[in-house]
Amino acid sequence: MATDEAVIEVHGLTKAFYPKGLCKVVALDHVDLRVARGELTALVGPDGAGKTTLMRLVTGLMAPTAGTLTVVGYDVRQQAQAVQDRLSYMPQKFGLYEDLTVQENMNLYADLHGVPRAERTGRFNHLLSMMGLERFTGRLAGKLSGGMKQKLGLACTLVRSPDLLLLDEPTVGVDPLSRRELWTVLQQLVGEEHLSVFVSTAYMDEAARCQQVYVLNQGRMLAHDTPAGLTRRAQGLCYRVAPPKGVATRVLQSALLDDPAVQDAVPVGGQVHFITSVPDGRVGLLTRHGLTAQPAEARLEDAFMLLLHADQNGAANGRGETTLRGKAVGEDASNTSAAAAEQLAPVPAGEGDQVDIEVRDLVKKFGDFTAVAHTSFQVHRGEVFGLLGPNGAGKTTTFRMLCGLLPATSGQLSVAGVDLRKARTQARAHIGYVAQKFSLYEKLTVYENLCFFGGIYGLPRQQLAARIEAVMQEFQLTSRRDQPAISLPGGYKQRLAMAAALLHKPRILFLDEPTSGIDPLARRTFWQQITRLAAQGTTIIITTHFMDEAEYCDRMMIQDHGELLVLGRPSDIRRRMHLPDADMNEIFIAIVEQSREEGAKT
Amino acid sequence: MNGFPAFLRRLRALTRKEFAQLLRDNSSILMGVVLPLALIFIIGYGMSLDVDRVPTAVVLAEDSPTTRSAASFTVGSRYFSPVYVHSLPEAEVLMRQHAVNVIVHFPPDFSAKLARGEGTVQVLLNGEEATTAMSAQAYVQAAVLTWAASQGAARAGLGQASVVPRVWFNDANTSSWFFVPGILMLVLTISGVFLTAMVMAREWERGTFESLFVTPVRIFEVILAKVIPYFTVAIVGMGLCLVAGRLCYDLPMRGSLWLILGESMLYLIIALSMGLVISALTKNQYLACQVALLVSFLPTVMLSGFLFDLHSQPQAIQVISHFLPTTYYLELMKSLFLAGNYWPLIAEDTAILLGYAGFFIWLAFYLTRKKVA
């Protein structure tokens, strides 16, 4: 089989949508793509880049606006059915029939693909044992965990060996351990059957496992290369620096992001990993504070971030995020260093001080299902506290109990010194809450939304007007004052939701999955805002399924299946696990495996 | 390529899946089987419009053999449950207490006036119960006239003519007979439009179609596999209604049973296609449910002649109702059950129903595509 043979050949592919009442949206803009037979090809890009649209066009489930599209030798426009006969596709929300068993789901797909009975038994057993599903064949698909559902979805697409396997974000929201297992299976199958795979993902470690990587942003293909080739673009530009004693990693990271010479900065393993073209990483901020950076290995993610920044700036003139930070950037630039220098001063350690949230032996049951099991923790004034875990771990349930939105089955809960069981309303006056889907009124403008939320918090008119101006300034919403919420880009919606939650100057801010569905650049800006708020003394509790975001937190806890797995400072946890350089995904896997071993012993 | 066996194999796999889902989901069984039976018993027993043992006060102000004879129709009648009093005020008290709904008043000079040929009987009715009142009045009238006729004939030996109302096609004027065809129509509409629209919309909503479409499966097979189980459910529901109607209400079937079944299947196909059209347009369970309610269920109940006789409705409503396939199906069913095989009507309505079936099937296939929005 010749490796230069293409299974997908795409030229000038364009797809435009015409949503009702809104202007035309170009989801894909003259995209070229080529997926070679027998290879793993990754499509990476932030949420909303157009990955799913591209996948659907390839499957023939959508018709392109313009361009040519040849898949497994057929023109998709003319012969969609011929293409659909030959490929297997796993959509993001894989359509398992939840009221059918594992076996029945697989049988259905085998029947549809016409897999002969004789072949079936052997192949099913092989797939099931690889996925670790052999014991669950009689279980309803709806009763499987998130990771197991994804594996079953993959098994259903692989009931026969397809000419092309399309996977649309197969691991989104799945825990790191299941993610790793899924990829092991995938790579094994690619090896055994010389599968051609086209997979979209938001995780760079997954893209690094592929032979070819395409980078898509806002409907445009930014780059295409091997993972190593892409990574080389960031080679020699990456450095790591440890924060001075007593300074939170996120404070240094935020300050570095503000430095015009720095392209990108993220907290990694207690240090700040940053990208700059300044020799030896001697950026102004670090020299002023007497910090020296060590050169670091470039990662695929660094190359990706460089590409995104460059794209955002329209051909890179310095550092990125112009569009995201709005017009404030220009004014900021002059005094960033001063502000940054000031920010680098150690934050007075909140620990041991006032306890803002106290949770003791919290339990929540829904019928015989335990969503949260015996959880205890404390959050101190001015702390950034992270609740981490995969989808279905119990994060949102814990959260809703803390906000007084859901009564606890048992246990003690006090927020801002108020017992939630006795005085829910009183406690609510001290908290701001940003829900997962940003509960905004889409038809109302930015200003009207803020007025409404200020009204329900009962702010007096004059004070409200002043606060609205203040939060609009703080979140750079002033220029979008009269725009309806529905027309705001994702990052702005999130800011508006935060602005609304902060109108009444709450002591504690709750954020439920604020960064899901938001592109990496907007996530950086978001964490800078969080850093600023925390420095002002606001206590922040945040849930996320991005394990690496734990690095921004002062302390965190990881939940899985309702159980509290670990609680503490990221650095302490790393030390405890004897994995000083591990990232949070590795930590999670180590912790789960350890708790399973302990479970097996007892 | 041997396309035919592949088609059957995929159809069998999909149909098996639909049946498995149907059997595990109680709500479909509830809607398809339990609801029809509940309807037939509730409507059949509870919503009767018939006069049955109406509490009646019979005022015999003059206790004479003539009056007693004239009032004898109330004795042992299944229509009346009489109380005998001797003055009108006594009866009025009973009426005010709601102890009786009808007063039949034989005045003190009844026999004397009767002898002169001027005998009158006063009937007082409780207008709050309008339907019962109307029926009761008709019964009393008929009974008294019959008695008067026999009296007149006996005395004068002359033939006296009197109008005796007779209700055609529904001899006993049993309203449950009138309702059963309507319930059949309801059952078919509910299982057809509602269940189909909901299960299709569910697949759109849960994204299961997206993975299903990227297989060798053809859209025709997907649709057919959806239709088969719900067709079965509806037929079972209809069968139960027929059996229940026969056993509990002695429902007559003057027309051919095969015609009844055949026409019902034709109507069911229309209902199923309407369900498919609704789901293809909405792709959302909640919306599908609302639309199905608005365009199928409510018009079926209100406008087809099920509850309200079409002939007594305003012109505009009549026009609207003639756009509904249910109107023709109901007309056909009533005729087949209660009147017999009247071929001109059967031919006309069948042609109209076939037209609707063709239109909705075409629309369903036109709208359901292997595409995602």
Interface residues (C-beta under 8 A of the other chain):
Chain A: R56 T59 G60 L61 M62 A63 A80 Q81 Q84 D85 L87 S88 Y89 M90 P91 K93 F94 G95 L96 Y97 E98 D99 L100 E104 N107 L108 Y109 D111 L112 H113 G114 G153 C156 T157 L166
Chain B: A6 R9 R10 R12 A13 L14 K17 A20 Q21 R24 D25 E203 R206 G207 T208 F209 E210 S211 L212 F213 V214 T215 P216 V217 R218 K370 K371 V372
